Protein backbone atom coordinates (compact mmCIF):
# COMPACT_ATOMS: atom_id res chain seq x y z
CA UNK A 1 0.00 0.00 0.00
CA UNK A 2 2.91 2.34 0.57
CA UNK A 3 3.99 2.07 -3.08
CA UNK A 4 0.52 3.18 -4.20
CA UNK A 5 0.80 6.38 -2.17
CA UNK A 6 4.30 6.99 -3.60
CA UNK A 7 2.95 6.47 -7.13
CA UNK A 8 0.04 8.82 -6.49
CA UNK A 9 2.45 11.45 -5.15
CA UNK A 10 4.66 11.07 -8.24
CA UNK A 11 1.70 11.33 -10.65
CA UNK A 12 0.35 14.48 -8.99
CA UNK A 13 0.33 17.27 -11.58
CA UNK A 14 0.97 14.87 -14.49
CA UNK A 15 -1.28 14.65 -17.56
CA UNK A 16 -2.19 10.98 -17.15
CA UNK A 17 -3.58 8.28 -19.40
CA UNK A 18 -5.91 9.28 -22.26
CA UNK A 19 -7.20 7.81 -25.51
CA UNK A 20 -4.27 8.99 -27.65
CA UNK A 21 -1.74 7.52 -25.20
CA UNK A 22 -3.67 4.26 -25.20
CA UNK A 23 -3.67 4.15 -29.01
CA UNK A 24 0.06 4.95 -29.25
CA UNK A 25 1.00 2.24 -26.77
CA UNK A 26 -1.25 -0.36 -28.43
CA UNK A 27 0.05 0.48 -31.91
CA UNK A 28 3.59 0.21 -30.57
CA UNK A 29 2.89 -3.21 -29.08
CA UNK A 30 1.27 -4.48 -32.27
CA UNK A 31 4.18 -3.18 -34.38
CA UNK A 32 6.63 -4.79 -31.97
CA UNK A 33 4.92 -8.18 -32.26
CA UNK A 34 4.74 -7.82 -36.05
CA UNK A 35 8.44 -6.86 -36.24
CA UNK A 36 9.36 -10.03 -34.34
CA UNK A 37 7.79 -12.12 -37.11
CA UNK A 38 9.26 -10.11 -39.98
CA UNK A 39 12.62 -9.37 -38.39
CA UNK A 40 12.44 -5.68 -39.32
CA UNK A 41 14.79 -3.43 -37.35
CA UNK A 42 13.13 -0.25 -38.61
CA UNK A 43 9.68 -1.52 -37.64
CA UNK A 44 10.96 -2.38 -34.16
CA UNK A 45 12.41 1.12 -33.73
CA UNK A 46 9.10 2.63 -34.84
CA UNK A 47 7.30 0.45 -32.28
CA UNK A 48 9.64 1.52 -29.48
CA UNK A 49 9.25 5.20 -30.46
CA UNK A 50 5.46 4.87 -30.38
CA UNK A 51 5.50 3.23 -26.95
CA UNK A 52 7.98 5.81 -25.62
CA UNK A 53 5.92 8.75 -26.90
CA UNK A 54 2.77 7.25 -25.36
CA UNK A 55 4.56 6.84 -22.04
CA UNK A 56 5.96 10.37 -22.15
CA UNK A 57 2.47 11.72 -22.78
CA UNK A 58 1.25 9.97 -19.62
CA UNK A 59 4.08 11.43 -17.52
CA UNK A 60 4.04 14.92 -19.03
CA UNK A 61 3.27 18.02 -16.98
CA UNK A 62 2.36 20.11 -20.06
CA UNK A 63 -1.37 19.56 -19.88
CA UNK A 64 -2.28 22.24 -22.43
CA UNK A 65 -0.11 20.75 -25.19
CA UNK A 66 -1.31 17.21 -24.45
CA UNK A 67 -4.93 18.39 -24.59
CA UNK A 68 -4.33 20.01 -28.00
CA UNK A 69 -2.78 16.79 -29.30
CA UNK A 70 -5.75 14.83 -28.00
CA UNK A 71 -8.21 17.20 -29.69
CA UNK A 72 -6.37 16.87 -33.02
CA UNK A 73 -6.39 13.08 -32.66
CA UNK A 74 -10.12 13.01 -31.84
CA UNK A 75 -10.87 15.24 -34.86
CA UNK A 76 -8.86 12.94 -37.13
CA UNK A 77 -10.49 9.85 -35.62
CA UNK A 78 -14.00 11.25 -36.18
CA UNK A 79 -13.25 12.04 -39.82
CA UNK A 80 -11.92 8.52 -40.42
CA UNK A 81 -14.88 6.91 -38.63
CA UNK A 82 -17.45 9.02 -40.50
CA UNK A 83 -15.85 8.11 -43.83
CA UNK A 84 -15.86 4.44 -42.82
CA UNK A 85 -19.55 4.59 -41.80
CA UNK A 86 -20.47 6.28 -45.08
CA UNK A 87 -18.84 3.56 -47.19
CA UNK A 88 -20.20 0.80 -44.95
CA UNK A 89 -23.77 2.12 -45.28
CA UNK A 90 -23.38 2.42 -49.03
CA UNK A 91 -22.11 -1.19 -49.16
CA UNK A 92 -25.04 -2.44 -47.07
CA UNK A 93 -27.60 -0.62 -49.24
CA UNK A 94 -26.06 -1.55 -52.60
CA UNK A 95 -28.67 -4.24 -53.39
CA UNK A 96 -31.72 -2.13 -52.58
CA UNK A 97 -30.60 1.30 -53.84
CA UNK A 98 -28.56 2.84 -56.62
CA UNK A 99 -26.58 6.03 -56.00
CA UNK A 100 -26.71 8.56 -58.84
CA UNK A 101 -25.70 12.20 -59.23
CA UNK A 102 -27.91 15.11 -60.19
CA UNK A 103 -26.85 16.37 -63.66
CA UNK A 104 -27.04 20.03 -62.66
CA UNK A 105 -25.71 20.29 -59.08
CA UNK A 106 -23.87 16.92 -58.81
CA UNK A 107 -25.47 16.01 -55.46
CA UNK A 108 -25.64 12.27 -54.77
CA UNK A 109 -29.19 10.86 -54.76
CA UNK A 110 -30.34 7.40 -53.69
CA UNK A 111 -32.89 5.70 -56.00
CA UNK A 112 -34.54 2.29 -55.46
CA UNK A 113 -33.36 -0.57 -57.69
CA UNK A 114 -35.58 -2.72 -59.91
CA UNK A 115 -37.99 -0.02 -61.14
CA UNK A 116 -36.90 0.31 -64.81
CA UNK A 117 -37.23 4.13 -65.26
CA UNK A 118 -37.71 6.52 -62.36
CA UNK A 119 -38.44 10.23 -62.42
CA UNK A 120 -36.12 11.83 -59.86
CA UNK A 121 -36.39 15.28 -58.29
CA UNK A 122 -33.17 16.57 -56.79
CA UNK A 123 -33.71 17.65 -53.14
CA UNK A 124 -31.27 20.57 -53.33
CA UNK A 125 -31.87 22.20 -56.74
CA UNK A 126 -35.34 20.74 -57.58
CA UNK A 127 -34.09 19.61 -61.01
CA UNK A 128 -36.20 16.79 -62.48
CA UNK A 129 -34.66 14.03 -64.58
CA UNK A 130 -35.32 10.40 -65.56
CA UNK A 131 -32.91 7.65 -64.56
CA UNK A 132 -32.80 3.89 -65.26
CA UNK A 133 -32.39 1.65 -62.23
N, C-alpha and C positions, 0 to 999 in steps of 0.2 A: 504493500500500500504506500510505502514511502516513495517508491519510484514513480508512482502515479502523480503524487504531489510535485515531485521534481519536474516531471514532464509538463505538467500544467503550468508551473512557474516559468519554464523555458518557453512554452508556446504563447505566453501572455504577450499581446501586442503583435503577434504574427498574423499573416493573412489566413492561413489554414487551407483546408482541403475543399476544392470546388469541382465543378463539372469538367472544366478544361484540364485541370491537373489530373483528374481521373482518366480522361481520354489520353493524355500524353503518356501517362505511366502504362496504361493498357496497350497502347500502340507500341510502345517501347518493348514491352514483354512479348508481344506477338512477333515483332520484328526480330527479337533476340532468338526466339524459338525457331523461326523460319531460317535465320542465318545459321543456326546449328545444323540444319538439314542441307543447306546449300553450300555451306563453308565460305560464305562471303564475308570478308573482313570489313568492307565498306558498310555493308548492311548491319553488321554488329556494332560498328562505331555510331551509326545513325540511331540504333536502338538505345545504346548507352546515353547518347546525347538527349534523346527524348525523355528517358527516365530521369536523367539529371535535371533537365529543365523543369519537369513536373515536380520533382522534389524541391528544387529551389523556389518554385512558386509557392509551395506549401509553407516554407520557412521564411519567406520574404516579409519585410516590415513595410514595404511600399504598397500599401493597400489601394491607393488611387490608381497606380499603374496596372496592378493586377486586375482591378475591377474593369478598367478600359479594355484590357486583353480579353477578359471574359465576355464583355458586351460584344466585341468584334467577333468572337468565336460563336456566340449565340446567334448573331445576325447571319453569319455564314451558314451555320447549321440549319436555321430556319429556311434559308433560300434553297439549300440542297434538299431538305425534306419536302418543301412545297413542290419543287420540280419533280421529285420522285413520286409524290402522291398524284400529280397531274398525269404523268405517264402511266402510272399503275391504273388509275381510273379509266384512262383512254383504252388501255389494254383489256380491262374487264368489260367495257362496253362495246368492244369492237364487233361483236356478233349482232348486237341489237341496233346499233346506230352507226351512221357514216358521218365523218367530220368533213365539211366542205367550207370553202371560203366565199364570202360575199364578193361579187365581181367589182363592186364600186369601192367599198371601204376596207376590204380584205379581213374582216372580222370572221373568226371561226364560228361555224354554226353546226349544230348537231341535228341530223335528220334520220328518221327511222328507216331501217333497211327493209327490203322486200315489198316496196310499194310502187314499182315501175317508175312513174313520173310524179314528182311532188312540186307543188307551187310553194315556194319559200319566201317569207318576208323577213328581211334582216331586222333584228331588234334595235340596232343602233341607228341606221340611216333610212329605214323603212323602204329600201329598194326591194322590188318583187322580181323574182326570177324562177325559172323552172329547172329542176335538177333531176337526173336519173338516180335511182338508188339500187 
